[in-house]
């Protein structure tokens, strides 16, 4: 018998397995895919670490989390500074004084704030009720129309007026000439990619790849005293109350016989008519000098069963439905639900690390 069976070898499951093994527990990790790492999996191609499931930039202000993840590898000094492409024009992201100067020709923060206030008054909203109203209240109508509306409607498959204002509130807006997207104290990319981190965590632990826990659960549950489940919570209960909604992403990755394709790791395409939301040029995450380059176009898609769920659709209907599943999960004996799918929550990587370590404390050290 194993002490723990961990369903999923992403960051959450791998941290739990690593910490459990340190405490002398026997673990079995089962992974539906043919590789470990979940969505942070990177693959080296032509000397370039390719982020196979979308760009992952580690950032946090939590020193404990930063110190924890750094024990597995060194991180470089990459700073996330994406740019937005709109009909042949390039704008800085997040929205800052460089953006405002390009949009309106303003020089000072006072001029930028005055222009935004003027456009807010023209629009006439005091309490934002949806994403469109929230965005205009933050950055004005011009920036909303060019840099927010099309991108957001592609990403979520809904009109901006049908989306909750909370989605846009996490977007940084600065009245300084600072192109750093994140406000966190620490950020970077692991030198050599993310997969090595997971491999180090799982060293000495039995891992079974291409093994779908839900399809084999009757057999697998007999092998361990407790299960750490990181898959979709509604799938675990066979969609008893209905499906939770997600948005998915389709990636088109291409090797190009040129040194530099777009000059930046991340370029957002904000026109609705352009079918992809962004292009990732992977070598720029590690300041690569290879003679070739690899790009990935990201196409947001509607999710259906069998697709990879990426972004939970956090509206009232889905939150009420998730709560039903969460209540049912509490009744499951010897099963712990964790990670972005088990909790139906959009987690950045630092959130996953913190949540995994919290779960370790609860399960391994605070038991009666």
C-alpha positions in Angstrom: 0.0 0.0 0.0 1.0 3.5 -0.8 0.3 6.3 1.7 -0.7 8.7 -1.0 -1.9 8.3 -4.6 -1.5 11.7 -6.4 -3.6 12.1 -9.5 -1.8 14.6 -11.6 1.9 15.5 -11.9 1.5 19.3 -12.3 3.0 21.7 -9.8 0.5 21.1 -7.1 0.7 17.3 -7.2 4.4 17.2 -7.6 5.0 19.5 -4.6 2.8 17.4 -2.4 4.5 14.2 -3.5 8.0 15.7 -2.9 7.0 16.9 0.6 5.3 13.6 1.5 8.4 11.6 0.4 10.6 13.9 2.6 8.4 12.9 5.5 8.9 9.2 4.8 5.6 8.6 3.0 5.2 6.3 0.0 3.7 8.0 -3.0 2.4 6.9 -6.4 1.8 9.6 -9.0 -0.5 8.9 -11.9 -0.5 11.2 -14.9 -3.0 11.2 -17.8 -0.5 12.7 -20.3 2.6 11.0 -21.5 4.9 13.5 -19.6 5.1 15.0 -16.2 4.6 18.7 -15.4 1.1 19.5 -16.3 0.7 22.8 -18.1 4.1 24.1 -17.0 5.8 21.4 -19.1 8.6 22.7 -21.3 10.4 20.8 -24.0 13.8 21.6 -25.4 13.8 22.0 -29.2 16.9 23.3 -31.1 18.3 24.4 -27.7 15.1 26.5 -27.0 12.9 25.7 -24.0 9.4 25.7 -25.5 6.5 26.4 -23.2 4.2 23.7 -24.7 1.0 24.9 -22.9 1.4 28.6 -23.0 3.8 31.1 -21.5 4.6 30.7 -17.8 6.5 33.5 -16.0 7.1 32.8 -12.4 6.4 35.9 -10.2 5.6 36.4 -6.5 6.1 38.8 -3.6 6.1 35.9 -1.2 9.7 35.3 -0.2 8.9 31.9 1.2 7.4 30.8 -2.1 10.3 32.3 -4.0 12.9 30.6 -1.9 11.1 27.4 -2.0 10.9 27.2 -5.8 14.5 28.3 -6.2 15.9 25.3 -4.4 15.2 23.2 -7.5 17.0 25.5 -10.1 18.3 28.9 -10.8 16.1 31.5 -12.3 17.1 34.2 -14.8 16.3 37.9 -14.7 13.5 37.8 -17.3 11.0 40.7 -16.8 7.6 40.3 -18.3 7.1 43.3 -20.7 4.5 42.2 -23.3 3.4 44.5 -26.1 0.1 44.8 -27.9 -0.3 44.9 -31.7 -3.3 46.7 -33.2 -3.6 47.3 -36.9 0.1 47.9 -37.5 0.7 49.8 -34.3 2.6 48.6 -31.2 1.6 49.6 -27.6 3.2 48.8 -24.3 1.6 46.5 -21.8 0.6 47.0 -19.0 -1.0 50.3 -19.7 1.5 52.9 -18.6 2.9 56.3 -19.7 4.5 54.8 -22.8 1.0 53.5 -23.8 -0.7 56.8 -23.1 2.0 58.8 -25.0 1.7 56.5 -28.0 -2.1 56.7 -27.9 -2.6 60.5 -27.2 0.8 62.2 -27.4 0.6 63.1 -23.7 3.9 63.6 -21.7 2.9 63.9 -18.0 0.8 61.7 -15.7 -1.5 64.7 -15.2 -2.2 64.9 -18.9 -2.9 61.2 -19.1 -5.2 61.2 -16.1 -7.1 64.2 -17.5 -7.6 62.4 -20.8 -8.9 59.3 -19.1 -11.3 61.3 -16.9 -12.6 63.2 -19.9 -13.5 59.9 -21.6 -15.0 58.4 -18.5 -17.3 61.4 -18.2 -18.3 61.1 -21.9 -19.2 57.5 -21.3 -21.1 58.4 -18.1 -20.6 55.4 -15.8 -20.1 55.7 -12.1 -20.4 52.1 -10.8 -19.1 49.6 -13.4 -21.5 46.8 -14.0 -19.5 44.8 -16.6 -16.1 44.5 -18.1 -16.6 47.3 -20.7 -17.6 49.8 -18.1 -14.8 48.7 -15.7 -12.2 49.0 -18.5 -13.3 52.5 -19.6 -13.3 53.7 -16.0 -9.7 52.5 -15.7 -8.1 53.6 -19.0 -10.7 55.5 -21.1 -12.6 54.6 -24.3 -9.7 54.8 -26.8 -7.5 52.3 -25.0 -10.5 50.1 -24.3 -11.5 50.0 -28.0 -8.1 49.3 -29.4 -6.3 47.2 -26.7 -9.0 45.6 -24.5 -12.3 44.9 -26.3 -11.2 42.6 -29.1 -8.7 40.7 -27.1 -11.0 40.1 -24.3 -13.9 39.0 -26.4 -11.7 36.6 -28.3 -10.3 35.2 -25.0 -13.7 34.6 -23.3 -16.0 34.0 -26.3 -18.4 36.6 -25.0 -19.2 40.3 -25.5 -17.4 42.6 -23.1 -20.7 43.9 -21.8 -21.6 40.3 -20.8 -18.5 39.7 -18.8 -18.1 40.6 -15.1 -16.0 43.7 -14.2 -13.7 41.6 -11.9 -11.9 40.1 -14.9 -10.2 43.4 -15.8 -9.5 44.7 -12.3 -6.3 42.7 -12.0 -4.8 44.4 -15.1 -2.1 46.9 -14.0 -2.4 50.5 -14.9 0.5 52.8 -14.1 1.2 56.5 -14.5 4.9 55.9 -14.8 7.2 54.8 -17.7 7.5 51.3 -16.4 6.9 48.4 -18.8 7.2 45.6 -16.2 3.8 43.9 -16.2 4.0 42.5 -12.7 4.2 44.5 -9.4 5.8 41.5 -7.6 9.2 41.7 -5.9 10.5 38.5 -7.6 10.1 37.2 -11.2 12.0 35.1 -13.7 12.2 32.0 -15.8 13.9 28.8 -14.6 17.2 28.3 -16.5 16.7 25.1 -18.4 12.9 25.2 -18.3 10.2 24.0 -15.9 10.2 20.3 -16.6 13.5 19.8 -14.7 11.8 21.3 -11.6 9.1 18.7 -11.7 11.6 15.9 -12.4 13.6 16.8 -9.4 10.5 16.9 -7.2 9.5 13.4 -8.4 12.9 11.8 -8.2 12.6 8.5 -6.4 8.8 8.5 -6.6 6.9 6.0 -8.7 5.2 7.8 -11.6 2.8 6.1 -14.1 2.3 8.1 -17.3 -0.6 7.8 -19.7 -2.8 6.7 -16.8 -6.2 8.4 -16.4 -7.1 8.3 -12.8 -10.8 8.6 -13.4 -10.9 5.7 -15.9 -8.9 3.5 -13.5 -10.0 4.9 -10.1 -11.6 1.7 -8.7 -8.3 -0.2 -9.2 -6.1 2.7 -8.2 -7.9 3.7 -5.0 -7.2 0.2 -3.6 -3.4 1.0 -3.8 -3.3 3.9 -1.4 -4.7 5.1 1.9 -5.4 8.6 0.6 -5.9 10.3 -2.8 -4.7 13.8 -3.7 -6.8 14.6 -6.7 -5.9 17.6 -9.0 -8.2 17.0 -11.9 -11.6 18.7 -12.7 -13.8 18.5 -9.7 -17.0 18.1 -11.8 -15.4 15.2 -13.8 -14.6 13.4 -10.5 -18.3 13.3 -9.7 -19.2 12.4 -13.3 -20.8 15.8 -13.9 -23.6 14.9 -11.5 -24.8 18.5 -11.3 -23.8 19.6 -14.8 -20.6 20.8 -16.4 -18.5 23.7 -15.1 -17.6 26.1 -17.9 -14.0 26.6 -19.0 -12.2 28.3 -21.9 -9.6 26.3 -23.7 -6.6 27.2 -25.9 -5.3 25.7 -29.1 -1.6 26.1 -29.9 0.1 26.3 -33.2 3.9 26.0 -32.8 6.3 26.6 -35.6 10.0 26.4 -36.1 11.3 29.3 -38.2 14.6 29.5 -40.1 15.3 33.0 -38.8 17.0 34.4 -35.7 14.3 36.8 -34.4 10.7 36.8 -35.4 9.0 39.5 -33.3 11.6 40.9 -31.0 9.7 40.1 -27.8 8.6 37.0 -25.9 4.9 38.0 -25.8 3.0 40.0 -28.3 -0.8 40.3 -27.8 -3.0 40.8 -30.9 -5.9 42.9 -29.8 -8.0 43.1 -33.1 -11.0 40.8 -32.9 -10.5 39.9 -36.6 -7.1 38.3 -35.8 -8.1 34.8 -34.7 -5.3 34.3 -32.2 -4.8 36.3 -29.0 -1.0 36.3 -28.8 2.2 34.9 -30.3 4.9 33.6 -28.0 8.5 33.6 -29.2 10.1 31.2 -26.7 13.8 32.0 -27.0 13.3 35.5 -25.7 12.3 34.0 -22.3 15.9 33.0 -21.9 17.6 35.7 -24.0 18.4 33.0 -26.6 20.9 33.6 -29.4 20.1 30.5 -31.5 20.1 30.9 -35.3 16.5 29.6 -35.4 13.4 30.6 -33.5 10.2 28.9 -32.4 6.8 30.7 -32.1 3.5 29.6 -30.8 0.1 31.2 -31.7 -2.6 30.9 -29.1 -6.2 30.4 -30.3 -8.8 30.6 -27.6 -11.6 28.1 -28.0 -14.8 27.0 -26.5 -14.3 24.0 -24.1 -16.0 20.7 -24.4 -15.4 17.4 -22.7 -12.1 15.9 -23.8 -10.5 19.3 -24.3 -7.9 20.7 -21.8 -9.7 23.1 -19.5 -7.5 26.3 -19.0 -9.6 29.2 -17.7 -12.6 28.8 -15.4 -15.5 31.0 -16.3 -16.1 32.6 -12.9 -19.6 33.9 -13.2 -22.5 33.4 -10.7 -23.8 30.3 -12.4 -20.5 28.5 -12.3 -19.6 29.6 -8.8 -23.0 28.3 -7.5 -22.4 25.0 -9.4 -18.8 24.7 -8.1 -20.1 25.2 -4.5 -22.4 22.1 -5.0 -19.4 20.1 -6.0 -17.2 21.5 -3.2 -19.8 20.5 -0.7 -20.0 17.1 -2.1 -16.1 16.8 -2.1 -16.1 17.4 1.7 -18.0 14.1 2.1 -15.4 12.1 0.2 -13.5 10.0 2.6 -9.7 10.0 2.1 -9.7 12.3 -1.0 -8.2 15.8 -1.0 -9.0 18.1 -3.9 -6.4 20.6 -5.0 -4.9 22.7 -7.8 -6.7 25.0 -10.3 -9.0 22.2 -11.6 -9.8 20.7 -8.2 -10.6 24.1 -6.8 -12.1 25.6 -10.0 -10.0 28.7 -9.6 -7.5 30.6 -11.8 -4.2 30.2 -10.0 -0.9 31.7 -11.0 2.1 29.5 -10.2 3.0 31.1 -7.0 -0.6 30.6 -5.8 -0.2 26.9 -6.6 3.0 26.6 -4.6 1.5 28.3 -1.6 -1.7 26.3 -1.8 0.2 23.0 -2.1 2.4 23.8 0.9 -0.7 24.7 2.9 -2.2 21.4 1.9 0.9 19.5 3.0 0.7 21.1 6.4 -3.0 20.3 6.8 -2.7 16.7 5.5 0.7 15.6 6.9 1.2 17.6 10.0 -2.1 18.7 11.4 -3.9 15.3 11.4 -5.6 14.2 14.5 
